[in-house]
Amino acid sequence: MDIIKVVLKKSSIGFSYRQRAVLESLGLHRLHQEVEHKDTASIRGMITKVRHLVDFEYISSSNKE
C-alpha cells in the first residue's frame, strides 16, 4: 500500500476549530513536523480540508516485486 508523507507548513492560528481538529487527527502539532499515513480515502479527505496549511508527498511502497 502506498504512503503519504504530510508536513505542517503553516500555523493553524486564525483558522477554524474544525481545521485544527483535522490537523490534530493527522497527528500534526508543530510546524515542519512530518507524519506518514497509509494512502486511504479518509486521509486524502483530511489533507484536502487543510491543503492550504500542509504539504504532502506520495511515497510508493518499495516492496512491490
N, CA, C and O atoms as a GROMACS GRO file, in nm:
protein
  260
    1MET      N    1   0.084  -0.119   0.000
    1MET     CA    2   0.000   0.000   0.000
    1MET      C    3   0.088   0.125   0.000
    1MET      O    4   0.194   0.127   0.063
    2ASP      N    5   0.045   0.226  -0.070
    2ASP     CA    6   0.122   0.349  -0.078
    2ASP      C    7   0.114   0.430   0.051
    2ASP      O    8   0.023   0.413   0.132
    3ILE      N    9   0.211   0.517   0.068
    3ILE     CA   10   0.223   0.601   0.187
    3ILE      C   11   0.217   0.747   0.145
    3ILE      O   12   0.267   0.783   0.038
    4ILE      N   13   0.156   0.831   0.229
    4ILE     CA   14   0.154   0.975   0.208
    4ILE      C   15   0.230   1.040   0.323
    4ILE      O   16   0.201   1.015   0.440
    5LYS      N   17   0.329   1.124   0.288
    5LYS     CA   18   0.402   1.200   0.390
    5LYS      C   19   0.342   1.340   0.394
    5LYS      O   20   0.333   1.406   0.291
    6VAL      N   21   0.301   1.385   0.514
    6VAL     CA   22   0.236   1.514   0.532
    6VAL      C   23   0.324   1.600   0.622
    6VAL      O   24   0.372   1.553   0.725
    7VAL      N   25   0.344   1.727   0.583
    7VAL     CA   26   0.428   1.820   0.659
    7VAL      C   27   0.346   1.945   0.689
    7VAL      O   28   0.286   2.002   0.598
    8LEU      N   29   0.342   1.987   0.815
    8LEU     CA   30   0.271   2.109   0.854
    8LEU      C   31   0.358   2.229   0.819
    8LEU      O   32   0.467   2.245   0.874
    9LYS      N   33   0.311   2.313   0.726
    9LYS     CA   34   0.389   2.427   0.678
    9LYS      C   35   0.340   2.560   0.731
    9LYS      O   36   0.416   2.658   0.729
   10LYS      N   37   0.216   2.569   0.780
   10LYS     CA   38   0.162   2.696   0.826
   10LYS      C   39   0.085   2.672   0.954
   10LYS      O   40   0.022   2.567   0.971
   11SER      N   41   0.089   2.767   1.045
   11SER     CA   42   0.022   2.755   1.173
   11SER      C   43  -0.129   2.756   1.155
   11SER      O   44  -0.181   2.814   1.060
   12SER      N   45  -0.198   2.692   1.248
   12SER     CA   46  -0.344   2.688   1.243
   12SER      C   47  -0.408   2.806   1.318
   12SER      O   48  -0.530   2.813   1.328
   13ILE      N   49  -0.327   2.896   1.370
   13ILE     CA   50  -0.380   3.013   1.440
   13ILE      C   51  -0.462   3.097   1.343
   13ILE      O   52  -0.416   3.128   1.233
   14GLY      N   53  -0.582   3.133   1.383
   14GLY     CA   54  -0.668   3.214   1.299
   14GLY      C   55  -0.760   3.134   1.209
   14GLY      O   56  -0.841   3.192   1.138
   15PHE      N   57  -0.748   3.003   1.209
   15PHE     CA   58  -0.834   2.918   1.127
   15PHE      C   59  -0.937   2.850   1.216
   15PHE      O   60  -0.925   2.852   1.339
   16SER      N   61  -1.038   2.792   1.157
   16SER     CA   62  -1.150   2.737   1.233
   16SER      C   63  -1.106   2.618   1.320
   16SER      O   64  -1.004   2.554   1.296
   17TYR      N   65  -1.188   2.593   1.421
   17TYR     CA   66  -1.160   2.481   1.511
   17TYR      C   67  -1.168   2.348   1.438
   17TYR      O   68  -1.102   2.252   1.477
   18ARG      N   69  -1.248   2.340   1.332
   18ARG     CA   70  -1.258   2.216   1.255
   18ARG      C   71  -1.127   2.185   1.184
   18ARG      O   72  -1.084   2.070   1.178
   19GLN      N   73  -1.063   2.288   1.130
   19GLN     CA   74  -0.935   2.267   1.064
   19GLN      C   75  -0.828   2.229   1.165
   19GLN      O   76  -0.742   2.146   1.136
   20ARG      N   77  -0.833   2.288   1.284
   20ARG     CA   78  -0.738   2.249   1.390
   20ARG      C   79  -0.760   2.104   1.430
   20ARG      O   80  -0.664   2.031   1.457
   21ALA      N   81  -0.887   2.061   1.434
   21ALA     CA   82  -0.918   1.923   1.470
   21ALA      C   83  -0.866   1.827   1.364
   21ALA      O   84  -0.821   1.717   1.397
   22VAL      N   85  -0.873   1.865   1.237
   22VAL     CA   86  -0.821   1.780   1.130
   22VAL      C   87  -0.670   1.766   1.144
   22VAL      O   88  -0.616   1.656   1.128
   23LEU      N   89  -0.601   1.876   1.172
   23LEU     CA   90  -0.456   1.868   1.191
   23LEU      C   91  -0.420   1.777   1.307
   23LEU      O   92  -0.326   1.699   1.299
   24GLU      N   93  -0.496   1.787   1.415
   24GLU     CA   94  -0.472   1.701   1.530
   24GLU      C   95  -0.498   1.554   1.495
   24GLU      O   96  -0.424   1.466   1.539
   25SER      N   97  -0.601   1.530   1.417
   25SER     CA   98  -0.632   1.393   1.375
   25SER      C   99  -0.522   1.335   1.286
   25SER      O  100  -0.496   1.215   1.289
   26LEU      N  101  -0.460   1.422   1.208
   26LEU     CA  102  -0.348   1.377   1.124
   26LEU      C  103  -0.220   1.356   1.206
   26LEU      O  104  -0.124   1.297   1.157
   27GLY      N  105  -0.219   1.404   1.331
   27GLY     CA  106  -0.102   1.387   1.416
   27GLY      C  107  -0.003   1.501   1.404
   27GLY      O  108   0.114   1.485   1.439
   28LEU      N  109  -0.048   1.616   1.354
   28LEU     CA  110   0.040   1.730   1.335
   28LEU      C  111   0.019   1.831   1.447
   28LEU      O  112  -0.093   1.877   1.471
   29HIS      N  113   0.128   1.865   1.518
   29HIS     CA  114   0.118   1.957   1.631
   29HIS      C  115   0.212   2.076   1.617
   29HIS      O  116   0.179   2.185   1.662
   30ARG      N  117   0.328   2.056   1.556
   30ARG     CA  118   0.428   2.162   1.546
   30ARG      C  119   0.461   2.191   1.400
   30ARG      O  120   0.447   2.104   1.314
   31LEU      N  121   0.506   2.313   1.373
   31LEU     CA  122   0.547   2.350   1.238
   31LEU      C  123   0.661   2.260   1.191
   31LEU      O  124   0.749   2.224   1.270
   32HIS      N  125   0.660   2.225   1.066
   32HIS     CA  126   0.761   2.143   0.999
   32HIS      C  127   0.765   2.000   1.051
   32HIS      O  128   0.860   1.926   1.023
   33GLN      N  129   0.663   1.959   1.125
   33GLN     CA  130   0.653   1.821   1.171
   33GLN      C  131   0.606   1.735   1.054
   33GLN      O  132   0.517   1.775   0.978
   34GLU      N  133   0.664   1.618   1.040
   34GLU     CA  134   0.629   1.525   0.932
   34GLU      C  135   0.565   1.401   0.991
   34GLU      O  136   0.610   1.348   1.092
   35VAL      N  137   0.459   1.355   0.927
   35VAL     CA  138   0.396   1.228   0.964
   35VAL      C  139   0.369   1.149   0.836
   35VAL      O  140   0.356   1.207   0.728
   36GLU      N  141   0.362   1.019   0.850
   36GLU     CA  142   0.333   0.932   0.737
   36GLU      C  143   0.206   0.855   0.765
   36GLU      O  144   0.185   0.805   0.876
   37HIS      N  145   0.119   0.845   0.664
   37HIS     CA  146  -0.007   0.773   0.676
   37HIS      C  147  -0.025   0.684   0.554
   37HIS      O  148   0.032   0.709   0.448
   38LYS      N  149  -0.104   0.579   0.571
   38LYS     CA  150  -0.142   0.496   0.457
   38LYS      C  151  -0.231   0.579   0.366
   38LYS      O  152  -0.307   0.664   0.412
   39ASP      N  153  -0.221   0.553   0.237
   39ASP     CA  154  -0.297   0.627   0.137
   39ASP      C  155  -0.439   0.572   0.132
   39ASP      O  156  -0.468   0.478   0.058
   40THR      N  157  -0.529   0.632   0.213
   40THR     CA  158  -0.670   0.593   0.214
   40THR      C  159  -0.756   0.713   0.178
   40THR      O  160  -0.709   0.827   0.178
   41ALA      N  161  -0.881   0.687   0.148
   41ALA     CA  162  -0.972   0.795   0.110
   41ALA      C  163  -0.994   0.892   0.226
   41ALA      O  164  -1.006   1.013   0.202
   42SER      N  165  -1.000   0.843   0.349
   42SER     CA  166  -1.023   0.933   0.462
   42SER      C  167  -0.904   1.025   0.486
   42SER      O  168  -0.923   1.142   0.519
   43ILE      N  169  -0.784   0.974   0.471
   43ILE     CA  170  -0.665   1.057   0.487
   43ILE      C  171  -0.657   1.161   0.376
   43ILE      O  172  -0.623   1.277   0.401
   44ARG      N  173  -0.689   1.121   0.254
   44ARG     CA  174  -0.690   1.218   0.143
   44ARG      C  175  -0.793   1.327   0.167
   44ARG      O  176  -0.768   1.444   0.136
   45GLY      N  177  -0.909   1.291   0.221
   45GLY     CA  178  -1.011   1.391   0.252
   45GLY      C  179  -0.965   1.489   0.358
   45GLY      O  180  -0.992   1.609   0.347
   46MET      N  181  -0.896   1.439   0.461
   46MET     CA  182  -0.843   1.528   0.564
   46MET      C  183  -0.739   1.624   0.507
   46MET      O  184  -0.738   1.742   0.540
   47ILE      N  185  -0.652   1.572   0.421
   47ILE     CA  186  -0.549   1.656   0.359
   47ILE      C  187  -0.615   1.763   0.273
   47ILE      O  188  -0.569   1.877   0.270
   48THR      N  189  -0.722   1.728   0.203
   48THR     CA  190  -0.792   1.825   0.120
   48THR      C  191  -0.849   1.939   0.204
   48THR      O  192  -0.847   2.054   0.160
   49LYS      N  193  -0.899   1.909   0.323
   49LYS     CA  194  -0.958   2.012   0.409
   49LYS      C  195  -0.855   2.114   0.457
   49LYS      O  196  -0.889   2.229   0.481
   50VAL      N  197  -0.729   2.072   0.471
   50VAL     CA  198  -0.625   2.162   0.523
   50VAL      C  199  -0.511   2.178   0.424
   50VAL      O  200  -0.397   2.198   0.464
   51ARG      N  201  -0.540   2.168   0.294
   51ARG     CA  202  -0.435   2.173   0.192
   51ARG      C  203  -0.360   2.305   0.190
   51ARG      O  204  -0.248   2.311   0.139
   52HIS      N  205  -0.419   2.412   0.244
   52HIS     CA  206  -0.353   2.542   0.248
   52HIS      C  207  -0.255   2.552   0.366
   52HIS      O  208  -0.180   2.649   0.376
   53LEU      N  209  -0.256   2.452   0.455
   53LEU     CA  210  -0.168   2.453   0.572
   53LEU      C  211  -0.057   2.348   0.564
   53LEU      O  212   0.040   2.356   0.639
   54VAL      N  213  -0.071   2.252   0.476
   54VAL     CA  214   0.022   2.140   0.472
   54VAL      C  215   0.080   2.121   0.332
   54VAL      O  216   0.024   2.168   0.233
   55ASP      N  217   0.193   2.052   0.327
   55ASP     CA  218   0.247   1.998   0.203
   55ASP      C  219   0.241   1.846   0.216
   55ASP      O  220   0.253   1.792   0.326
   56PHE      N  221   0.222   1.777   0.104
   56PHE     CA  222   0.218   1.632   0.110
   56PHE      C  223   0.288   1.574  -0.011
   56PHE      O  224   0.303   1.638  -0.115
   57GLU      N  225   0.331   1.451   0.007
   57GLU     CA  226   0.407   1.381  -0.097
   57GLU      C  227   0.368   1.234  -0.094
   57GLU      O  228   0.359   1.173   0.012
   58TYR      N  229   0.344   1.179  -0.212
   58TYR     CA  230   0.312   1.036  -0.222
   58TYR      C  231   0.441   0.956  -0.229
   58TYR      O  232   0.530   0.986  -0.308
   59ILE      N  233   0.450   0.854  -0.146
   59ILE     CA  234   0.566   0.766  -0.143
   59ILE      C  235   0.517   0.626  -0.177
   59ILE      O  236   0.436   0.569  -0.104
   60SER      N  237   0.565   0.572  -0.287
   60SER     CA  238   0.522   0.437  -0.324
   60SER      C  239   0.599   0.335  -0.242
   60SER      O  240   0.718   0.354  -0.213
   61SER      N  241   0.533   0.228  -0.205
   61SER     CA  242   0.598   0.126  -0.126
   61SER      C  243   0.699   0.051  -0.212
   61SER      O  244   0.671   0.021  -0.329
   62SER      N  245   0.814   0.020  -0.155
   62SER     CA  246   0.923  -0.043  -0.232
   62SER      C  247   0.915  -0.196  -0.232
   62SER      O  248   0.996  -0.261  -0.298
   63ASN      N  249   0.818  -0.253  -0.159
   63ASN     CA  250   0.812  -0.399  -0.153
   63ASN      C  251   0.720  -0.458  -0.260
   63ASN      O  252   0.676  -0.572  -0.243
   64LYS      N  253   0.691  -0.388  -0.367
   64LYS     CA  254   0.615  -0.442  -0.480
   64LYS      C  255   0.713  -0.505  -0.577
   64LYS      O  256   0.777  -0.435  -0.656
   65GLU      N  257   0.725  -0.634  -0.572
   65GLU     CA  258   0.822  -0.703  -0.659
   65GLU      C  259   0.756  -0.806  -0.744
   65GLU      O  260   0.823  -0.873  -0.823
   0.00000   0.00000   0.00000
